[in-house]
Amino acid sequence: MSGRLLQLIARAGRSSGLCEAALVDARLSSSVGWTPMQQRRHATTDDGSSQPAVAPAAAATESPPAAEDAAATESPPAAKDAAAAIAPKPKASKQPKQAKSASAAAKPAAAAASKAGSSQAAGATPASAKPKPKPKQKDPKQKAKQTAGAAAVGPTSAKAKDSHDAEAPASQPSQRPLLVARLLDVPQLSYFDVPAGILPEATAEYYKDPILKGDNVHEPNYGCKAVQAEWEFSGQRSLMARECMHKLARRVQDNPRRHLYLDGWTGSGKSVALYSLVAWARAQGWLALYIPSAFSLVQTGTFTRGEDGLWDTPEAARWILTSLLDSHAAQLADLKTASGQPLSSLVEEGLDKAAKPSAVVAAAIAAKEAVAGVKEVPTLIAVDDYNVLYSHTGYYESVHNFHRRQLAPDELRLVQAFRVLEQPPPANGVAVAAPTFGGTITSRLRLPRPKATGFHMPRYTLPEVAAAADYFIDSVIQEGETPNDDALLRALFLTNGNAKELRECSPAFFLGEDPLGISLGYKAAATRLRAHDAGELL
């Protein structure tokens, strides 16, 4: 409740308690007249020194008279005494200081006039000899943005203190975009590019049927939806290099023959980190088998019962074989299975159109086992949405005309083969899995995984929110001012470090308001909603 409102209520109600509250509020307002953001801003004086550019004295001298006026209407003598105690002193004491500063400012003008042979009195400044105004100093953040060049990399730690204090050079050559192959060398909080085609199975177009097309056909999307949403929002194939990504890549590189389970809440970046890890591994020459979504193993497509009672899902097996062939066609010819068969021929046999469903699934499982047993090159087996393999499926068996039985994940042959945390680790690599639907996995949940395999993925911190905000301003909309500390804290608190919510609400957080006080982000969201309803957006 503001101090002015307290004063009005105190006058209307004639309450001594409200009057004392108004006095306390006035006293606090007089003693606390600045904010942390104002404290960090400084103005340069004529002699080159810096002093706070905040003037809290105005606020301090306005509140006590209002409090005294409110207290004068009340009957308790304690209120009058308190108002008299906090009443401001006359402003006459400031006049000598002002006169002193005026005379000090007049001395240089008098010296210049006497040197030029002017007959004017000392201390008087002629109208034709007005001091030239100082050039407006550029904001350090704006100067850093201008010197960054037209590189595709986002701003690197733009919210760090060093970047505010250090002055960038006047001319700097444009930097080449950082690629995912140099993930370990990319500075934290900067953005790196992922070349197209390095992970074809992570795109939505990879799972579209070329025959089943139409407006009423539902086509599944088993790619990495988090990366798809990020690139659709920004229009660029760039991702932020986080500290947890560096730690994950180093652990995979330095500790082969192990399991890793990415643990973290919804929106903490598990899928993006796993995607970046697979892209980095393939760029380094690793043999990587990547399943962007385990939902592709438990739903969609045909299913047939095998002779042993397990069910085969040939469509999911073909996606796995196709991704291996598209990403590692040159490497598969040089690698062999345990039986001595070239891995490329095994994949081609599984992709044969005349192959039976059981043969396709058997080829996919054999290819996965061959990747895990390769010793010539480092290998990586990555499965996203891993906990789906222990949940439920979208397949039903017809028991009779009035009942269908839902198949359990244990009844699917391909699901059993890709429960990688229950199996031995690769001979020369790492098996990594990440869950979906959020929530940290505790030991009380029945999700079989070895001990000491957890890798925690934290949510966004304040520096990461600042880096995302700078990337949004500089690279996405390419206009607007750099968000201040209050806007960054508000974005962090409202999203709780959720990267998805931060991306979706970035216009409302960082675009500010128009002259009428309406959020520009709200306008942008409303315009996009109208365009979507009109069918202008796909």
C-alpha positions in Angstrom: 0.0 0.0 0.0 1.5 3.4 -1.0 2.2 6.1 1.5 -0.2 8.6 -0.2 -3.0 6.0 0.1 -2.2 5.5 3.8 -2.4 9.2 4.4 -5.8 9.5 2.7 -7.2 6.6 4.7 -5.7 8.1 7.9 -7.4 11.4 7.3 -10.8 9.8 6.5 -10.8 7.4 9.3 -9.1 9.5 12.0 -7.2 6.4 13.1 -4.0 6.8 15.1 -2.7 3.4 13.9 -3.0 4.4 10.2 -1.4 7.7 11.0 1.6 6.0 12.5 1.8 3.7 9.5 1.8 6.7 7.2 4.7 8.2 9.2 6.7 5.0 9.0 6.1 4.8 5.3 7.2 8.4 4.9 10.3 7.7 7.0 11.2 4.7 4.9 10.6 6.6 1.7 13.0 9.3 2.8 15.7 6.8 3.7 15.3 4.5 0.8 15.1 6.6 -2.3 17.2 4.6 -4.8 17.2 1.2 -6.5 20.1 -1.1 -7.2 19.8 -0.3 -10.9 20.2 3.4 -10.2 23.1 2.8 -7.9 25.1 1.2 -10.7 24.5 4.1 -13.1 27.0 7.0 -12.9 27.3 10.4 -14.6 30.6 12.0 -15.5 31.3 15.5 -14.1 33.3 18.3 -15.6 36.5 17.2 -13.8 36.3 13.6 -15.1 35.2 12.1 -11.8 32.1 10.0 -11.5 29.3 10.4 -9.1 25.8 8.8 -8.7 23.4 10.3 -11.2 20.5 9.7 -8.9 18.8 12.4 -7.0 16.9 10.8 -4.1 16.8 14.2 -2.3 13.6 15.2 -4.2 11.8 12.1 -3.1 13.1 12.5 0.4 11.9 16.1 0.7 8.5 15.4 -0.7 7.3 12.6 1.6 7.9 14.3 5.1 5.7 17.3 4.4 2.9 15.1 3.2 3.3 13.0 6.3 3.4 16.1 8.5 0.2 17.3 6.8 -1.5 14.0 7.5 -0.3 14.0 11.1 -1.5 17.5 11.7 -5.1 16.4 11.1 -4.9 13.8 13.9 -5.5 14.3 17.6 -2.7 12.1 19.1 0.3 14.3 20.2 2.8 11.5 19.4 1.9 11.8 15.7 2.6 15.6 15.8 5.9 15.1 17.6 7.0 12.4 15.1 6.0 14.7 12.2 8.0 17.5 13.6 11.0 15.2 14.2 11.1 14.1 10.5 10.2 17.5 9.0 12.8 18.6 6.5 15.1 21.4 7.2 14.9 24.6 5.1 16.6 24.5 1.8 18.7 27.6 2.5 21.6 25.4 3.5 21.9 24.3 -0.1 22.3 27.8 -1.4 26.0 28.3 -0.5 26.9 25.0 -2.1 25.0 26.1 -5.3 26.7 29.5 -5.2 30.0 27.9 -4.8 29.4 25.6 -7.7 28.2 28.5 -9.8 31.4 30.5 -9.1 33.5 27.5 -9.8 31.8 27.0 -13.1 32.3 30.7 -13.9 36.0 30.8 -13.4 36.9 28.9 -16.6 34.6 31.2 -18.5 36.3 34.3 -17.0 39.7 33.0 -17.8 38.8 32.4 -21.4 37.2 35.9 -21.6 40.3 37.6 -20.2 42.6 35.7 -22.5 40.6 36.8 -25.5 40.8 40.4 -24.5 37.1 40.8 -23.6 36.0 43.7 -21.5 33.3 41.7 -19.7 33.3 41.3 -16.0 34.9 38.3 -14.4 32.6 35.4 -14.0 30.2 36.4 -16.8 29.9 34.1 -19.7 29.2 35.7 -23.1 26.4 34.4 -25.2 28.6 33.7 -28.1 31.0 31.6 -25.9 28.7 29.0 -24.6 30.4 25.8 -23.7 29.9 23.1 -26.3 27.8 20.2 -25.0 29.6 16.9 -24.5 28.9 14.2 -27.1 26.5 11.7 -25.9 28.2 8.6 -24.6 27.2 5.3 -26.0 25.8 2.6 -23.9 28.4 -0.1 -23.2 25.8 -2.7 -24.2 25.1 -1.0 -27.5 28.9 -0.6 -28.1 29.4 -4.3 -27.5 26.6 -5.1 -29.9 28.1 -2.9 -32.6 31.6 -4.5 -32.3 30.2 -8.0 -32.4 29.9 -7.9 -36.2 27.5 -9.8 -38.4 28.5 -13.2 -37.1 25.9 -15.9 -36.8 27.0 -16.6 -33.2 24.8 -15.0 -30.5 26.2 -12.6 -27.9 28.7 -14.3 -25.5 27.9 -13.6 -21.8 26.5 -10.1 -22.6 25.2 -9.8 -19.0 28.5 -10.5 -17.3 30.2 -7.7 -15.4 33.4 -7.8 -17.5 31.5 -7.2 -20.7 30.0 -4.1 -19.2 33.2 -2.7 -17.9 35.6 -3.7 -20.7 35.5 -1.5 -23.8 35.5 -3.3 -27.1 38.0 -2.3 -29.8 36.9 0.2 -32.5 37.2 -2.3 -35.3 37.0 -6.1 -35.1 36.9 -8.6 -37.9 33.7 -10.5 -38.4 33.9 -13.9 -36.7 33.1 -17.2 -38.5 30.1 -18.9 -37.1 30.9 -21.5 -34.4 29.8 -25.0 -35.4 28.7 -27.9 -33.3 32.0 -29.8 -34.1 33.8 -27.4 -31.8 31.2 -27.6 -29.0 33.9 -28.0 -26.3 35.6 -24.8 -27.6 32.5 -22.7 -27.9 32.4 -20.1 -25.1 29.6 -20.6 -22.6 26.4 -18.6 -23.2 27.2 -18.1 -26.9 25.4 -19.7 -29.7 26.7 -22.3 -32.2 25.3 -23.5 -35.5 24.3 -27.0 -36.4 24.7 -27.9 -40.1 21.7 -29.2 -41.9 21.7 -32.9 -42.6 23.9 -34.0 -39.7 20.8 -35.3 -37.8 18.1 -36.0 -40.4 16.1 -38.2 -38.0 15.5 -35.2 -35.7 13.4 -33.3 -38.3 9.6 -33.6 -38.7 9.8 -34.2 -42.5 11.8 -37.4 -41.9 8.6 -39.2 -40.6 6.2 -38.0 -43.3 4.8 -40.7 -45.6 5.3 -39.7 -49.3 2.1 -41.5 -50.2 -0.3 -40.7 -47.3 -0.7 -37.0 -47.8 -3.8 -34.8 -47.4 -5.5 -32.4 -45.2 -7.2 -35.1 -43.1 -4.1 -37.3 -42.7 -2.4 -37.1 -39.3 1.4 -37.5 -39.8 3.5 -38.3 -36.7 6.4 -36.2 -35.7 9.0 -38.3 -33.8 11.9 -35.8 -34.2 13.4 -33.6 -31.6 10.5 -31.2 -31.0 12.4 -29.0 -28.6 15.0 -28.1 -31.3 12.3 -27.8 -34.0 10.5 -25.2 -31.8 13.7 -23.3 -31.1 14.6 -23.0 -34.8 11.1 -22.2 -35.9 11.0 -19.4 -33.4 14.4 -17.9 -34.2 14.6 -18.8 -37.9 18.2 -19.9 -37.4 19.9 -23.3 -36.8 21.6 -22.1 -33.6 21.6 -23.4 -30.0 23.1 -21.9 -26.8 26.2 -23.5 -25.4 25.5 -24.1 -21.8 27.9 -25.3 -19.1 26.0 -28.5 -18.6 26.4 -29.3 -22.3 30.2 -28.9 -22.0 30.2 -31.2 -18.9 28.1 -33.8 -20.7 30.3 -33.9 -23.8 33.5 -34.1 -21.7 32.1 -36.9 -19.6 31.1 -38.9 -22.7 34.5 -38.2 -24.3 36.6 -39.1 -21.3 34.7 -42.0 -19.8 33.8 -44.7 -22.4 31.9 -47.9 -21.6 29.3 -46.4 -19.3 25.7 -45.4 -19.1 24.3 -41.9 -18.6 20.8 -40.8 -17.6 19.9 -37.1 -18.1 17.9 -36.1 -15.0 16.0 -32.8 -14.8 12.7 -31.0 -14.7 10.5 -30.2 -17.7 12.1 -27.4 -19.8 15.6 -27.8 -18.4 17.0 -28.6 -21.8 17.5 -32.4 -21.7 16.4 -33.0 -25.3 18.4 -30.1 -26.6 21.5 -31.3 -24.7 21.1 -34.8 -26.1 20.6 -33.5 -29.6 23.7 -31.4 -29.3 25.7 -34.3 -27.9 24.7 -36.6 -30.9 25.5 -33.8 -33.4 28.9 -33.2 -31.8 29.7 -36.9 -31.8 28.8 -37.3 -35.5 30.8 -34.2 -36.4 33.8 -35.8 -34.5 33.5 -39.0 -36.5 31.7 -41.1 -34.0 29.1 -43.8 -35.0 25.9 -42.6 -33.3 22.6 -44.4 -33.2 20.0 -41.8 -32.3 16.3 -42.2 -31.5 14.9 -38.6 -31.0 11.6 -39.9 -29.5 10.9 -43.4 -28.0 7.3 -42.8 -28.9 8.1 -44.1 -32.3 8.7 -47.5 -30.8 5.4 -47.8 -28.9 2.8 -46.3 -31.3 2.0 -45.7 -34.9 2.4 -48.3 -37.7 1.5 -51.9 -38.1 2.3 -54.7 -35.6 2.4 -58.4 -36.1 2.8 -61.3 -33.6 6.0 -63.4 -34.0 6.4 -67.1 -33.4 7.7 -66.5 -29.9 4.7 -64.4 -28.9 6.4 -61.0 -29.1 5.1 -58.3 -31.4 7.1 -56.8 -34.3 6.8 -53.1 -35.3 8.4 -52.9 -38.8 7.8 -49.1 -39.4 9.8 -48.1 -36.3 12.6 -50.5 -37.3 12.8 -49.0 -40.8 13.2 -45.5 -39.3 16.1 -46.7 -37.3 17.8 -48.4 -40.2 17.2 -45.5 -42.5 18.7 -43.0 -40.0 21.9 -45.2 -39.8 22.2 -45.4 -43.5 21.6 -41.7 -44.1 24.0 -40.5 -41.5 26.8 -43.1 -41.7 26.7 -44.5 -45.2 30.5 -44.2 -45.6 31.3 -45.8 -42.2 28.9 -48.7 -42.4 30.8 -50.3 -45.3 34.0 -50.6 -43.2 32.3 -52.0 -40.1 31.2 -55.6 -39.5 28.9 -57.4 -37.2 29.9 -60.2 -34.9 29.3 -62.7 -37.6 31.5 -60.9 -40.1 28.8 -59.4 -42.2 29.3 -55.8 -43.3 27.0 -53.5 -41.4 26.0 -51.8 -44.6 24.7 -55.0 -46.1 22.8 -55.8 -42.9 21.0 -52.4 -43.1 20.2 -52.8 -46.8 18.7 -56.2 -46.1 16.4 -54.8 -43.5 15.3 -52.0 -45.8 14.4 -54.3 -48.6 10.8 -53.9 -49.6 10.3 -57.6 -49.9 11.5 -58.2 -46.3 9.0 -59.6 -43.8 8.2 -57.6 -40.7 10.1 -60.0 -38.5 13.2 -59.7 -40.7 13.1 -55.9 -40.6 12.9 -55.8 -36.8 15.6 -58.4 -36.6 17.9 -56.3 -38.8 17.3 -53.2 -36.7 18.1 -55.1 -33.5 21.2 -56.7 -35.1 22.4 -53.2 -36.3 22.0 -51.9 -32.8 24.0 -54.7 -31.3 26.7 -54.2 -34.0 27.0 -50.5 -33.1 27.4 -51.4 -29.5 30.1 -53.9 -30.3 32.2 -51.7 -32.6 35.7 -51.1 -31.3 37.3 -49.4 -34.3 35.5 -46.0 -33.8 33.8 -44.4 -30.8 30.1 -45.1 -30.6 27.1 -43.5 -29.0 23.6 -44.8 -28.5 21.1 -42.1 -27.5 17.4 -42.6 -26.7 15.2 -39.6 -25.9 11.8 -40.0 -24.1 13.3 -43.1 -22.5 10.7 -43.6 -19.8 8.1 -44.2 -22.5 9.6 -47.6 -23.0 8.2 -48.5 -19.5 4.8 -46.8 -19.8 2.1 -48.0 -22.2 1.7 -48.5 -25.9 -0.8 -47.5 -28.6 -1.3 -51.0 -29.9 -4.3 -53.2 -29.0 -5.0 -56.9 -29.6 -8.5 -57.9 -30.5 -9.7 -60.5 -28.0 -13.2 -60.8 -29.3 -15.8 -58.6 -31.0 -16.4 -56.4 -27.9 -13.0 -56.2 -26.3 -9.4 -55.2 -27.2 -6.4 -55.7 -25.0 -3.7 -53.1 -24.8 -0.3 -54.4 -25.4 2.4 -53.8 -22.8 5.8 -52.4 -23.7 7.4 -55.7 -22.6 5.5 -57.5 -25.4 7.2 -55.4 -28.2 10.5 -56.9 -29.4 12.0 -53.6 -30.5 11.2 -52.0 -27.1 13.1 -54.7 -25.2 16.1 -54.2 -27.5 16.4 -50.5 -26.8 16.2 -50.5 -23.1 19.8 -49.6 -23.2 20.2 -48.9 -19.4 19.4 -52.5 -18.6 22.1 -53.8 -21.0 25.9 -53.7 -21.0 27.4 -50.4 -22.2 28.9 -50.2 -25.7 32.4 -51.6 -26.1 33.9 -48.3 -27.1 31.3 -45.7 -26.3 28.4 -44.5 -24.1 24.7 -45.2 -24.0 22.7 -42.0 -23.0 19.0 -41.8 -22.2 16.8 -38.9 -21.4 13.2 -39.0 -20.0 10.1 -36.9 -21.0 7.2 -35.3 -19.2 9.6 -33.8 -16.6 10.1 -34.7 -13.0 13.3 -36.0 -11.6 13.5 -39.8 -11.5 14.1 -41.1 -8.0 15.2 -44.5 -6.8 11.6 -45.2 -5.6 10.3 -45.3 -9.2 10.6 -48.6 -10.9 12.8 -47.5 -13.8 15.7 -50.0 -14.1 19.0 -48.2 -14.5 22.4 -48.7 -13.1 23.6 -46.7 -10.1 25.8 -43.6 -10.5 24.5 -43.0 -14.0 22.6 -39.8 -13.4 23.6 -36.5 -15.0 21.6 -33.5 -13.7 20.4 -30.9 -16.2 19.7 -27.6 -14.4 17.1 -25.1 -15.4 18.1 -21.8 -16.9 20.1 -19.5 -14.6 20.1 -15.7 -14.7 23.1 -15.4 -17.0 21.5 -17.9 -19.4 18.3 -15.9 -19.4 20.3 -12.8 -20.2 22.1 -14.6 -23.0 18.8 -15.8 -24.4 17.3 -12.3 -24.1 20.3 -10.8 -26.0 20.0 -13.4 -28.7 16.3 -12.6 -29.0 16.9 -8.9 -29.4 20.0 -9.1 -31.6 19.3 -12.0 -33.9 15.5 -12.8 -33.8 13.8 -9.4 -34.0 17.0 -7.4 -34.6 15.6 -4.3 -32.9 14.8 -3.0 -29.4 16.9 -2.2 -26.4 18.8 -4.6 -24.2 16.6 -5.7 -21.3 17.6 -4.3 -18.0 18.1 -6.3 -14.8 14.5 -6.0 -13.6 13.2 -7.5 -16.9 15.7 -10.4 -16.7 14.7 -11.1 -13.1 11.0 -11.0 -13.9 11.5 -13.4 -16.8 13.5 -15.8 -14.6 11.0 -15.8 -11.8 7.9 -16.1 -14.0 9.3 -19.0 -16.0 11.3 -20.6 -13.2 14.1 -21.3 -15.6 11.9 -23.2 -18.1 13.5 -22.7 -21.5 10.3 -23.4 -23.4 8.3 -20.9 -21.5 11.0 -18.3 -21.8 11.1 -18.8 -25.6 7.3 -18.5 -25.9 7.0 -15.5 -23.7 10.1 -13.6 -24.9 8.1 -10.9 -26.8 6.1 -10.1 -23.7 9.2 -10.1 -21.4 11.7 -8.1 -23.6 9.8 -5.9 -26.1 8.5 -3.3 -23.7 5.4 -1.2 -24.2 4.0 1.2 -26.8 3.1 4.9 -25.9 -0.4 3.7 -24.8 1.1 1.3 -22.3 0.2 -1.9 -24.2 2.8 -4.6 -24.3 4.4 -5.0 -27.7 4.8 -8.6 -27.0 1.1 -9.0 -26.3 0.5 -7.2 -29.7 2.8 -9.6 -31.4 1.1 -12.6 -29.8 -2.3 -11.4 -30.7 -1.3 -10.7 -34.4 0.2 -14.2 -34.6 -3.0 -15.7 -33.2 -5.2 -13.9 -35.7 -2.9 -15.0 -38.5 -3.1 -18.6 -37.3 -6.9 -18.4 -37.1 -7.1 -17.0 -40.6 -5.0 -19.9 -41.9 -2.0 -17.8 -42.8 0.3 -19.8 -40.6 1.0 -23.5 -41.3 
